[in-house]
Amino acid sequence: MEHDSNIPQQDALLTSKLIHIALPVRWSLVSEDGRGPVETACTYDIHPQGARLLSSRDLNVGELVMVERGRNKAICQVVWAADPASPLRGQFSVQCVEQKTPWDDELRQMEEQYQPLILSKETGRGFGRAEANRRRSPRFHVQGQAEVIDGVQHVTGAIDQISEFGARITAAESLRPGTDLRLMLNVFDVSLAVKAEVRYLVDTFGMGVQFREIRRGDRPMLSYILSKLRSNRVEEFARVEVVREPLAATG
């Protein structure tokens, strides 16, 4: 049975800086009858509004939990829970109801880190072989959110197609081919971040981007999204002539 959230997460959960770090925490259910037994969990990532955790117990979207780390604690709401039959079983995301989190100290001390997105096991044997593997990667139709970050500029968009190594995004403004950018993606209430490059333009506001780096700890989330989309495979992106003339929308 799928546990994905039926209530949209706030935009802050998509755009906030996430830090991949394993922190031991305690949590307990909160209800009208009081608090339940205290159990342990470990964070996968943390951010200023909440975290993604792993526990041995399944939780349901909408439940309230008290999360504690040391002397710090906060009431949080479960906003996403992984399918128990998926490789992400036991993982769930919480959003803190209050204006503080139990990991505020860690957030002040750390910055998010990225790692290269390895295109194939044969990448080290030559770029041509890895590039060929990338071109064979299946694309999937998808409906999701995208936050396009180009320096200090933030543009909200939609994800139209996604693969292991890239995506097609429609945004209010297009960036020129060759532009490096950061993407915050949200699909099935799962958030991940990548550094990418615009490879070509589609129509007026569409962009084909190739992923370069992925936020540390987010590779399993990308694999989770792709595994849910395999029944809706689409053909390789249509080859589009690169538009080298600046568009009005790019400024």
KOLVOBA-93643 format. One record per residue: residue in one letter; x, z, y of N, C-alpha, C, O in turn. Coordinates in pm, whole numbers, plus 50000, padded with zeros to 5 digits. Last residue first. Example, Ala and Ser with C-alpha at 12.3 -4.5 7.8 and 13.67 -1.06 7.14 Angstrom:
<bakols>
S512855070849775513675071449894512905078750003513415080450114A513195078049431512305078049550513205078049670514245084649668
</bakols>
This chain:
<bakols>
G516764795653729517294799853859518534791853888519154793753993T515504787353513516734794853492517314800053622518254807953622A513384772053587513094785653543514354793853526514284806153523A514414747353636514014755253751513834769953712514084778953791L517294741853428515864741753453515544750353574516294759353609P520224722053439519604734953466518104733153491517684724253564E520904700153172520524701053312519864714653335519004718553255R521214699752902522334705052979522024705853128522804711653204V519554704552618519294701152758520394707652841520474719852848V520154690852305520494701452398520274696552540520754685852578E517534679152107518654675652193518894686752294517964691452360V516824695251808516404692651945517644689552028518654696452020R515624694851485516814692651567516364688251706515604678651720A513414720351384513604706251419514824705051510515024713151600F514474744951157514124741551294514354726651317515364721051274E513374739050820514474741250915514014737551055513244728051072E510004749450744511154740650735512204744450839511944751950933V509044782550646508844770050719510124761850708511164766850667R507414806450437508624798850472508254785850544507284779050509N505824828450377505424819350485506604810950531506764808650651S506844845950199505714837950152505264827750256504414819350227R508774859950338509204849350246508054840850194508274829550150L508364881150505507974867950553508224856850453507904845250481K509424903950404507974903650420507464889850461506264887150451S512124898550418511514899750285509994899250293509334894550200L512594899350693512644886450624511984887250487511344877650444I512394927250739511484917850805511424904650730510344899350705Y514544936550582513174941050555512154931350615511184927650550S516714925150710516424921250572514994925150534514324917750461L516574939350951516404924950951516054919950811515174911450796M517124964950852515834962450915515544947450922514404943250902P519754962850755518644965150660517274962550720516354958450650R521064958951012521014948150913519924950550807519224941050771D521294980551182520074972551190519994961551086518934955251071G523724993651180522605000151114521324991951111520364995851044R524784981251486525194988251365524004995951308523375003851377R523254951451591523504965551616523784972651484523104970351384I525044921551536523824929351516524174944051535525264948451499E526144890551680526394904251635525064911451622524094907951688R524964864751692526414866551681526764880251624527584881351533F522274842651631522764856351634524284856551614524814849351529Q521234816951839521984820251719522524834351733523164837751833V518104804151955519274812751972519924815351837519244816051734G516204781852129516744784351997518014792352013518944787652080M513474786852345514914787152326515244789252179514624797552113G510894774652562511374778552430512884777752421513504769052481F509764765052793510114779152791510604783852654510724795952631T509514736852756509844742552886510384756752877511364760152944D510974724052461509944722552563510404729252693511554727552735V513704742752384512534736452323511424736152427510994746552476L517274742052393515994744952456514894737152386515124726152335Y519954757952208519224746352258517914751052318517494762352298R521404781952190521984769752136521264757252187521904746952208V522354811952331521354801352339522004788352293523014784152348E523524838052126523874827152216522744816852214522244813452107A523424874452097523164860652055523634850752162524054854552271K523194905951952523814898052057523794883552010524104880751894V520254924751865521334915451833521934910051961521284909752066A518304951251732518974945151847520104936151799520814939451705L514984960251622516414958151599516984950951719516244945151799S512074976851501512904972351612514344970651569514874978551490V508984971851358510374974751328511214968851442511074957051474D506384963551383506724976651438508104981251397508394993151400F506604937251297506014946951205506324961251250506514970051166V509284933651521508394926851427507894937151326508694944951274N511144930951801510214940051735509234931851652508454924051706L514414929451945513324923151870512444933751805512934944051760M516374924152211515704935152144514464929252078513564924452148L519334906452265517914905852229517484918752164518144923752072R521614895052507521264905452411519754904952389518994903152484L523564864952545522524874352583522364884852475522914883752365D525264836852676525284848552589524254858552638524074860352759T524514802652699524394815752761524434826752655523724825952554G524394778552572525714784452589525684798252650526704805052655P521684765252758522474765452634523894770252661524514766552761R520134786953002520854774752968521574776152834522024787052801L516984802652944518394803352982519104790852933518694784752834S513664804253077514624799452979516034800753034516254799953155E511064827753120512174820453180513134816453068513384824152976A509204838052952508734833453082509804825453155509494817253241A509854825052619509934835052725509464829152857509354817052872T510024821952280509334816952397509324827952502508844838952476I512544815852041511874825352129511234817952245511834808852303R513724814551722513174806351829512274815351912511354821651859A516824827051585515394827951613515014817551717515864812451790G519264835151326518814830651456517314831651470516624836451381F519974842751070521044840251166520564835751303521394832751389E517764845850913518814855950902519834854651014520494864451050S515124836851140515864835351016516924846351013516954855051100I511974830551296513164838851279513814835651145513124832151049Q509754819951557510354818151425511614826751417512234829751519D508784832651787507954822751718508444820451575507634819051483I508594860951977509354854751869508424845351794507394849651743A508214861852330507614862652197508514855652097509134845452129G509434882352607509054870052540508424872652405508134884052369T510614894352919509804896652800509384883352740509014874052812V513784898753050512644889653042511904892352911512524892652804H516004913153272515214915453152513984906453157513234906353254Q519234912453407517924906053403517244908553269517844906253164V521774920953401520794930753449519374925053444518414932253473G522604901553131523164910053236522164920653276521744928653192D519844894452990520964886353039521574893653157521114892253271I517754900852736518564907852835519784899452868520664897552784V514544898252626515744890352651516524896852765516004898152876E512684911752386513164915152520514494908052537515474911552471A509954901452196511374900052224511634904152368510894900552460Q507634906251927508034907752066509544906052079510294908951986G506014883251698506704895451735507064895351882506834885451953Q505084865251435504574869551563505224882951595504994892851526V506534837251263506364851651284505754854051421505894845851512H507754815251018506844817551128506614832451141506514839551041F511164813750924509824818750897509024819451026509534823551130R513734794350771513094799750890511674803850854511064798150764P516534798050545515134794750573514634801450701515034812650735S519724784250577518944796550585517494793350622517254786550722R521284762350593520364762950481519464775250484518554776550403R522864767550810521874756850824520884756950708519764752050722R524554787250705523604790750810522504780350821521344783750840N526064771850528525184782050474524124786050577522964788050543A527494756750711526574749950619525584759850560524414756750543E529014776850829528044769450909527034762250821525844761750853A530684784150617529724793850671528634786850751527464790650743R532144760450589531344765350476530294775250525529144774950479G533404758450841532494748050793531594752850682530404749750680F535144780450866533914779950945532924769950889531724772450890G536524796350579536464784950670535124784250739534084787050679R536634818650433537264806750376537174794550465537674783850432G535164838950544536604839350561537314827150508538494825350536T532584833350457532944830850595534454830250613534954822050689E531454837250217532554827850219533044825050360533824815850383K529324852850248530444858950180531684850050185532804854550161S528174845050582528134843650436529334850750377530264854250450L528114854950840527214844050804527144841750655526134836750605I527964886850966528694878350873527754867550820526724870750760L527834896451277526874892351176527564882451085527734870851122P529904923551387529694909151365528654906651257528604913751157Q528174951151540529144946051445528874931251422527734926851435Y527844975251806527454962851738528554958951641529714962851657Q526545006951917527644998451873527094986351798526044986951735E525515027752191525195019352075526345009952044527045005452135E527295057952265526775044952305526495036752181527145038552078M527065093852316527345081852239526765069352303525865070152387Q526335115952463527735114752423528075101352359529255097752350R523645116352507524525116552624525975113552587526745108952671L522685117452249522435105552329523355104852450523795094052490E523375143352172524055131952107523865119252189524785111052197D521575158052333523025159752349523775147952291524715142952353D519045150652237519445146852373520955147852392521545139452460W517745154651996519095148751994519535144152133520305134652144P515145163252018516115172751963517545167551965518475175151939T513965152152342514145150152199515135160552148515905166052226K511395152952595512725156152544512755153452395511715152452330Q508815151852682509815144452758511235147752713512185145452788E506745149052381507245155552501508325147152568508705136552517V506385133352163505265134652254505735140552387505185137352492C508545109652023508375123152072507275123652178507245115552270Q507855090551747507945090151892507645104151943506605109851910V509465080851444508665090151522508885087751671509965083551714S509445062251142509835063351282508895072851354507695072951329F510765065050808509655065250903510205067051044511285072551063Q511615058650469511945058150610510675058450696509645052850658G510705057550211511165070450260511515070550408511695081250467R511815024350148510935035550115511555048850160512765051050148L513085000850193513125010650301512265022850273512015030850363P512574983749983513884990449986513995000950095514915009250092S509084991349904510154983249963511474990849959511505002949934A507015007249829507524998149727508684989649778509214981449703P506235021250055506935028649949507525019649841508425023849768D506855006850365506135004850240506895012150129508085009650110A507595030650625507925019250540507045018750417506545029050370A505805037850915506275042850786506475030950694505615022150686W505515046051258505765035851156506255042751030507025052351037V504945067851407504445055051457504705043651360504175032651378V504255101551413504745090951325504105077751371502885076551374Q505115120651695504065113751619504695102751536505555095351584C506505153451757506585138851753505415133351672504805140351592I507685180851938506545175351865506615160151873506755154551981A510995193651899510015185851974508885181551881509095178951763K513935214251949512795209551870511815202251959511795204352081N517095230151917516245220451987515135215551896515365212951778R518795245251773517785252551849516825243251923515865247851985G519125221551519519665233751579518565241551647517525244351587R516455202351547517895200951525518565212451596518575213151719E513195193851433514135203651486515565199751452515855194551344V509925182651482511275178951441512265188351510512175190651631M506735184551370507695191751451509085188351398509375190951281V504415157451370505425165451303506255172851408506455167951519L501305141651315502195148751406503155157451326502775163851228E500355108851203500555123051179501515128951281502435122251328G500425081651251499495089851328499675104751309499195112551391V501145070650925501125067551067500065075951137498935077051089N502275094850687501295084950731501375082950882501635092350957L505085098450465504265102650577503335091350617503575079750584D506615109650165505935099050239505085105050349504435115350330R509745126350132508285127150131507685115950215508185112950323S512405125450172511945123750034510425123650023509885121249916S513315105950459512905118350396512445115450254512135104050221L514885093450743514715091850599514395105450540515095115250564L513935080051066514435090150976514205086350831513445077250799R514375070051394514015065551260514705074851162515905077351173A513055084651700514115081951602513505075551478512285075751459G512535087952057512245091351918513395088051826514565088551866Q513255081652315511855084752289511575089052145510465093452115P516005076052325515455086152417513995089652393513525099752446H516935074351974516825068552107516085078452196515585088452146I518695069951662518005078251759517915070751890518715061851917D518685061751312519035059051451518205067951541517145072851501Y518395077151087519105064451077519565060151217520695055551236T518525112451018518215101251108519025088951069520165089951024C517135129850747518355124850811517985112950899517205104450857A515465160650663515525146150675516845142550742517585151350787T513695187650502514885181850565514785166750567514105160650484E510835208150587511585199450498512755193450574512805194050697V508685235850595509805229050659510575220950555510915226050448P505125233650542506465237650498507545229450569507355217650600G503135230750848503355230450704504765234950670505515239350756R501515248851108502635240951058502765241950908502535252550849G497925248051159499265252951183500325243651126500055231951100D495525236051132495735248151053497125254051072497475264051008E495735213151271494895223751329495095236951256494855247651311S499245205451218497815202751209497045214151274497645223651325V502325191551154501595199951249500125195751243499795184051261L504945192050910503675186750959502995196751051503085208951030S508385194250997507215199950930505975193850991505945190851111W511955190450963510655186451014509545193150934509745197250819R515375190051061514275196450986512965191651046512875189051166V518225168251024517175174751102516195181551006516205178950886P521435154051046520495162050967519495168951059519875174851160L522085121451152522015135351193521045142851102519915138251083A523785092751172523145101251071523225115751116524305121751117I523135066451399523885078551367523075086751266521845087551274H522875041751624522855043751480523745055651446524965055051463I520885043051902522215046451853522095049151704521325057751661L519115022452129519175029452003520615031651962521465023051984K517665021252439518945020152370518915028652244518705040752251S514405006352463515335017552473516605014852394516615007352297T512604985952418513684983452513514704994652520515774992852578L510784995252230511434982352209512674980952295513684975452251L509855018852322510425018952189511155005952160512045005552074A508695011752563509965019152564510625019152429511855019552421D506255000552510507364991552537508704998752532509734992652501Q504785018352236504995016152377506235007552397507135007152313Q503315002551950504245011852009504405008452156504194997052197P499884998751856501124993151913502005004151968501515013852025I498685008151540498635010751682499945006051743501015008951689N499085004851281498024996651337497874998951485497054992651551S502215004451110501335009951212500294999851256500574987951268D502435000950756502804996650890501755001450990500575002250959H502175007050492502005017950585502315013850728502455022550814E500614991250217501454989850335501145000950434499975003950458M500855000049881500005000050000500885000050124501815008050134
</bakols>
